């Protein structure tokens, strides 16, 4: 394989050999269903995923009655997370227990994930159990009944899940940073919804969300490991046909999201959540880059050098030299039309201001002076090695197929990823860092802190806007 392979929506069949002699095949069925497989030599297990390009950003708010709308439509906020839970709760032919037993009795794993731009239901099984996994996941995906009793039970479960996350300052600060950086953009909303949206959403609203987005033209099935593509296509076709899906009607797969960059406007310069915790957690963030940006290899190097490991600048400066934090790192999250680049540290509340200034200072120096040749060499080694090790797992390969199909529209194997990495120069990294540093900074923090701690990072007006309610002791 030389270069990335494009995945056109109007190409019925595609086949090529990727690095490591893995055979990748893709079929676009007349109904719009897309099926991708990666056969890995020597593998004895398979990971299968049923994907839909619908995430938390796609949920509709309440729509009032008006011209062309005969009656008000309820808010669907939280529907994506609700469906992640409810699709395991039974179909006309399988109870929730039946679904669980199907995987438990063969030692398999099954779960789901909700993202900002997609949802995936997946399972990992021995190769001989792949037909069962495809059958069960297809039944769940196409035929969930969304039972009223199960719906109300799961509402309580989700509220407990959100409460658990709200007790974790790392979860809280991450949500607050995205809200602060992305403002009113739908990507700034919490993936799992909020207690208020989960309490408010109705079964009818979730049902509408389900029926509108779980159709043949929305479905992408990916399998990696021990898999025969032709058998997989036959299994998927039979499974969805038995559920009543009309496959005789031609339909084009849903279009991928636009790659045009969104007009992201910062929500807040400072988002401070006061909690009487022993440790404060601090995040600094900027609007980042889209997932398909051509500079993503340079961004990977930047992230590695700044805060991607124990030899990174942030780790060495904040933890090793000064002993001010146990956990400190940087990260980059990319989506179809926006992204977030950020830095994180957990530290004593009394050191939060100092640590935040150190994070910003190290990033500023990188943006101004760039990186050394030695740092570039280390970053290439770290990124290439971690990528190679990750691909030892069929889960990673299955996810790569799904993200390639849904997000970038191209498949990039390890050899191509390494080739792009080798082309990155120190000048590329410096230019990228300088562009990020020129954007609006947002600070999010959780802990026993006053807004004045961050006076050196934001101006007085922004400081006042981010001032929280007085700290209250936990009851």
C-alpha positions in Angstrom: 0.0 0.0 0.0 1.4 3.3 -1.1 -0.2 6.4 0.4 -3.6 6.7 2.0 -6.5 4.9 0.3 -9.6 7.0 -0.4 -13.0 5.6 0.6 -15.5 7.0 -1.9 -19.2 6.6 -1.0 -20.1 5.6 -4.5 -17.5 2.8 -4.9 -19.2 -0.6 -4.4 -16.1 -2.7 -3.8 -12.6 -1.9 -2.6 -9.7 -4.3 -1.7 -6.1 -3.6 -0.8 -3.2 -5.0 1.3 -2.1 -2.8 4.2 1.1 -2.9 6.3 1.8 -6.3 7.9 0.1 -8.1 5.0 -3.4 -7.3 6.4 -6.1 -7.6 3.8 -8.6 -4.7 3.9 -11.8 -5.0 2.0 -14.8 -2.7 1.8 -18.3 -3.2 0.4 -21.0 -0.6 0.0 -24.3 -2.4 -0.4 -27.1 -1.0 -2.5 -29.1 -0.3 0.7 -26.3 2.1 1.8 -24.8 -0.2 4.4 -21.0 -0.1 4.5 -19.0 -3.1 5.6 -15.2 -3.0 6.2 -12.9 -5.7 7.3 -9.2 -6.1 8.0 -8.0 -9.7 8.0 -4.9 -10.0 10.2 -2.7 -13.0 9.5 -2.4 -15.3 12.5 -5.3 -13.7 14.5 -7.6 -16.0 16.4 -10.1 -13.4 17.6 -12.2 -10.7 16.0 -13.5 -7.4 17.1 -16.7 -6.2 15.4 -18.3 -2.7 15.6 -21.7 -1.4 14.5 -21.3 2.3 13.9 -23.6 5.3 13.2 -22.3 8.8 12.6 -24.5 10.3 15.2 -23.2 11.7 18.5 -24.0 14.2 21.2 -23.5 17.1 18.8 -26.4 15.9 16.6 -29.1 16.0 19.2 -31.9 18.4 18.6 -33.1 20.9 21.1 -36.8 21.6 21.7 -38.6 22.9 18.6 -41.6 25.1 19.0 -44.7 24.8 16.8 -44.7 27.2 13.9 -44.8 27.5 10.1 -44.4 23.9 8.8 -44.4 22.4 12.3 -47.8 21.4 13.4 -46.8 20.7 17.0 -43.9 21.3 19.3 -41.1 18.7 19.3 -39.5 17.8 22.6 -35.8 18.1 23.2 -33.6 15.2 22.3 -30.6 16.3 24.4 -29.3 13.2 26.0 -30.8 10.8 23.5 -27.5 9.5 22.1 -26.4 8.4 25.6 -29.8 7.0 26.4 -29.6 4.8 23.2 -26.2 3.5 24.1 -27.8 2.0 27.3 -31.2 1.0 25.9 -30.0 -1.0 22.9 -28.7 -3.6 25.4 -32.2 -3.8 27.0 -33.9 -6.1 24.6 -35.5 -6.7 21.2 -38.6 -8.7 20.2 -36.4 -11.9 20.0 -33.9 -11.3 22.8 -34.2 -10.1 26.4 -31.5 -8.0 28.1 -30.4 -11.2 29.8 -30.3 -13.1 26.5 -27.9 -10.5 25.1 -25.6 -10.6 28.1 -25.6 -14.4 28.2 -24.7 -14.6 24.4 -21.4 -13.0 25.1 -20.7 -14.2 28.6 -21.1 -17.9 27.7 -18.3 -17.7 25.1 -16.0 -15.5 27.1 -16.6 -12.5 24.8 -16.6 -8.8 25.6 -19.3 -6.4 24.5 -19.9 -2.7 25.2 -20.7 0.6 23.5 -19.3 4.1 23.3 -20.9 7.4 22.7 -18.8 10.1 21.2 -19.5 13.7 20.1 -19.8 12.6 16.5 -20.5 8.9 16.5 -21.8 5.9 18.5 -20.4 2.4 18.3 -21.7 -0.9 19.6 -18.9 -3.5 19.7 -17.9 -7.0 20.7 -14.6 -9.0 20.8 -14.9 -12.8 20.5 -13.1 -15.8 19.3 -13.1 -16.2 15.5 -15.6 -19.0 15.7 -18.1 -16.8 17.6 -18.1 -13.9 15.1 -21.3 -15.0 13.4 -23.1 -14.9 16.8 -21.7 -11.5 17.6 -22.8 -10.1 14.3 -26.3 -11.5 14.7 -26.7 -10.1 18.3 -25.3 -6.7 17.5 -27.5 -6.4 14.4 -30.6 -7.4 16.3 -29.8 -4.7 19.0 -29.0 -2.1 16.4 -32.1 -2.6 14.2 -34.8 -3.8 16.6 -34.5 -2.3 20.1 -37.9 -2.0 21.6 -37.1 0.9 24.0 -39.4 -0.6 26.6 -41.1 2.1 28.8 -40.2 0.3 32.0 -36.6 -0.3 30.9 -36.5 3.4 29.8 -37.3 4.7 33.3 -35.0 2.2 35.0 -32.2 3.3 32.7 -32.9 6.9 33.4 -32.0 6.2 37.0 -28.8 4.3 35.9 -27.7 7.2 33.7 -28.3 9.7 36.5 -26.1 7.6 38.7 -23.4 7.5 36.0 -23.5 11.2 35.7 -23.4 11.6 39.5 -20.3 9.4 39.5 -18.7 11.5 36.8 -19.5 14.7 38.7 -17.7 13.3 41.8 -14.5 13.0 39.6 -12.8 16.4 39.3 -11.0 15.1 36.2 -14.3 14.5 34.4 -15.7 17.8 35.5 -12.7 19.9 34.4 -12.6 18.2 31.0 -16.3 19.0 30.4 -15.8 22.6 31.6 -12.8 23.1 29.3 -14.7 22.0 26.2 -17.6 24.3 27.1 -15.2 27.2 27.7 -13.1 26.7 24.5 -16.0 25.8 22.1 -18.7 28.0 23.5 -22.1 27.5 21.8 -20.7 25.0 19.3 -22.6 21.7 19.7 -19.2 20.0 20.3 -19.0 21.9 23.6 -22.0 20.0 25.0 -21.3 17.1 27.4 -21.4 13.7 25.6 -23.5 12.1 28.2 -26.0 14.9 28.6 -26.6 16.6 32.0 -28.9 15.6 34.9 -31.4 18.1 33.7 -31.5 16.9 30.1 -31.7 13.2 31.2 -34.5 14.0 33.5 -36.4 15.9 30.9 -36.0 13.7 27.8 -38.9 11.5 27.0 -39.1 8.0 25.6 -40.8 9.4 22.5 -38.0 11.9 21.9 -35.4 9.1 22.1 -37.5 6.9 19.9 -37.7 9.7 17.3 -33.9 10.1 17.5 -33.5 6.3 17.1 -35.7 6.0 14.0 -34.3 9.0 12.3 -30.6 7.9 12.6 -30.4 4.2 12.8 -31.2 3.3 9.1 -29.4 1.2 6.5 -27.7 4.2 4.9 -26.4 5.2 8.4 -24.9 1.8 9.3 -21.2 1.1 9.1 -20.0 -2.4 10.2 -16.2 -2.9 10.8 -14.4 -6.1 11.8 -10.7 -6.7 12.4 -8.8 -9.8 13.2 -9.9 -13.3 12.0 -12.5 -12.5 9.4 -13.6 -13.6 5.9 -15.1 -10.6 4.2 -17.6 -12.4 1.9 -18.9 -14.4 4.9 -19.2 -11.2 6.9 -21.2 -9.5 4.2 -23.6 -12.4 4.0 -23.9 -12.5 7.8 -24.7 -8.8 8.1 -27.2 -8.9 5.2 -29.0 -11.9 6.6 -29.1 -10.4 10.1 -30.6 -7.0 9.1 -33.0 -8.6 6.6 -34.4 -10.8 9.3 -35.1 -7.7 11.4 -37.3 -6.4 8.7 -35.0 -3.8 7.1 -36.0 -3.3 3.4 -32.7 -3.9 1.6 -34.2 -3.9 -1.9 -34.5 -0.1 -1.9 -31.4 1.6 -3.2 -30.0 4.3 -1.0 -26.7 6.3 -0.9 -24.8 6.2 2.3 -25.2 9.3 4.4 -22.8 12.0 3.4 -19.8 12.6 5.7 -19.7 15.8 7.7 -18.4 18.9 6.1 -14.7 19.5 6.5 -15.2 23.3 6.5 -13.9 24.7 9.8 -16.6 26.0 12.1 -16.6 29.5 13.4 -15.7 28.7 17.0 -16.2 31.5 19.5 -14.9 31.1 23.0 -17.5 30.5 25.7 -15.4 31.6 28.7 -11.9 32.7 29.5 -12.2 31.2 33.0 -14.4 28.4 34.2 -13.9 27.7 37.9 -15.8 25.1 39.9 -15.1 25.3 43.6 -14.9 22.0 45.4 -13.3 21.3 48.9 -10.9 18.8 47.4 -7.4 18.0 48.6 -6.1 18.5 45.0 -7.0 21.1 42.4 -7.1 20.1 38.7 -6.3 22.7 36.1 -6.7 22.7 32.3 -5.6 25.3 29.8 -7.0 25.0 26.3 -7.2 26.6 22.8 -9.4 26.0 19.7 -7.5 23.2 17.9 -7.6 21.5 14.5 -10.0 19.3 12.7 -9.4 15.5 12.6 -8.6 15.5 8.9 -6.2 18.5 9.0 -3.1 17.9 6.9 -1.0 19.0 9.8 -2.1 16.3 12.2 1.3 14.5 12.1 3.0 17.7 13.1 0.4 18.1 15.8 1.2 14.6 17.1 4.9 15.6 17.3 4.0 18.9 19.1 1.9 17.0 21.6 4.6 14.4 22.2 7.3 16.9 22.9 5.2 19.2 25.0 3.4 16.7 27.2 3.2 13.3 25.7 5.4 11.3 28.0 7.9 11.2 30.9 10.6 12.9 28.8 8.2 15.7 27.7 8.8 19.3 28.6 5.8 19.6 30.9 6.6 16.4 32.8 10.2 17.4 33.3 9.5 21.0 34.3 6.5 20.6 36.5 7.0 17.1 38.0 10.6 16.2 37.8 12.3 19.5 38.4 9.8 21.1 40.8 7.7 18.3 42.2 4.5 20.3 41.8 2.3 17.6 40.3 1.9 13.9 39.9 0.0 13.9 36.7 0.7 16.5 34.0 0.3 16.2 30.2 -1.0 17.8 27.0 -3.6 16.5 24.6 -5.2 17.2 21.2 -8.8 16.3 20.3 -10.0 16.6 16.7 -13.4 16.5 15.2 -14.9 17.1 11.7 -14.9 20.9 11.9 -13.2 21.9 15.1 -10.9 20.7 17.8 -9.3 21.4 21.2 -5.7 21.5 22.2 -5.0 21.6 25.9 -2.8 21.0 28.9 -3.6 19.4 32.3 -2.1 19.2 35.7 -3.3 18.1 39.1 -1.7 19.8 42.1 -2.1 21.3 45.5 -4.5 24.3 45.5 -1.8 26.5 46.8 0.3 25.7 43.8 -2.4 26.0 41.1 -1.5 29.4 39.9 2.2 28.6 39.7 1.5 25.3 37.8 -0.8 27.1 35.3 1.8 29.7 34.6 4.4 26.9 34.1 2.1 25.1 31.6 1.5 28.3 29.7 5.2 29.3 29.8 6.5 26.0 28.4 4.0 26.1 25.6 4.9 29.7 24.9 8.6 28.8 24.7 7.8 26.0 22.3 5.8 28.3 20.1 8.5 30.9 20.1 11.6 28.8 19.8 10.4 25.5 18.3 11.8 22.1 19.1 15.3 20.5 18.8 16.3 17.8 16.4 16.7 15.4 19.4 13.2 16.1 20.5 11.9 15.5 17.0 13.7 12.1 16.9 12.3 11.1 20.3 8.8 12.1 19.3 9.0 10.1 16.1 10.2 7.1 18.0 7.5 7.4 20.6 4.7 7.9 18.1 5.8 5.2 15.7 6.3 2.7 18.5 3.0 3.4 20.3 1.2 3.1 17.0 2.8 -0.2 16.2 2.0 -1.6 19.6 -1.6 -0.4 19.5 -2.2 -2.3 16.3 -1.4 -5.6 18.0 -4.9 -5.3 19.3 -7.9 -6.0 17.0 -9.9 -3.4 18.9 -7.6 -0.7 17.7 -7.8 -1.9 14.1 -11.6 -2.1 14.2 -11.8 1.4 15.6 -9.4 2.7 12.9 -11.6 1.3 10.2 -14.7 3.0 11.7 -13.0 6.4 12.1 -11.5 6.2 8.6 -15.0 5.5 7.1 -16.9 8.0 9.2 -14.5 10.9 9.7 -11.6 11.2 7.3 -12.8 9.3 4.3 -9.4 7.7 3.8 -7.6 4.7 5.3 -4.1 5.3 6.5 -2.0 2.2 7.4 1.1 2.2 9.7 3.6 2.6 6.8 1.8 5.7 5.5 1.5 7.1 9.0 5.2 6.7 9.5 6.0 8.2 6.2 4.0 11.3 7.1 5.7 11.4 10.5 9.1 11.4 8.9 8.2 14.4 6.8 7.5 16.6 9.9 10.2 19.2 10.5 11.0 21.4 13.5 9.7 24.4 11.5 6.4 22.7 11.0 6.0 22.1 14.7 7.0 25.7 15.6 4.6 27.2 13.1 1.7 25.0 14.4 2.5 25.9 18.0 2.6 29.6 17.2 -0.8 29.4 15.4 -2.3 27.7 18.4 -0.8 30.1 20.9 -2.2 33.0 19.0 -5.8 31.8 19.6 -8.0 32.6 22.6 -6.9 30.9 25.8 -9.5 29.3 28.2 -8.8 28.1 31.7 -10.9 25.5 33.5 -10.2 24.5 37.1 -11.8 22.5 39.9 -10.8 22.7 43.5 -10.6 25.0 46.6 -9.5 27.9 44.5 -10.2 31.6 44.1 -10.5 33.2 40.7 -7.5 35.5 41.6 -5.2 32.5 41.4 -5.4 32.9 37.6 -5.0 36.6 37.5 -1.8 36.3 35.5 -3.5 34.4 32.8 -6.7 36.3 32.2 -7.6 40.0 32.5 -9.7 41.6 35.2 -12.9 41.5 33.2 -12.5 37.9 32.3 -11.6 37.1 35.9 -14.8 38.7 37.2 -16.9 36.8 34.7 -15.4 33.5 35.8 -15.8 34.1 39.5 -17.9 31.2 41.0 -20.2 31.1 43.9 -18.6 31.0 47.4 -17.2 27.6 48.4 -19.5 25.5 50.5 -18.4 22.6 52.6 -19.5 19.2 51.5 -22.6 18.0 53.4 
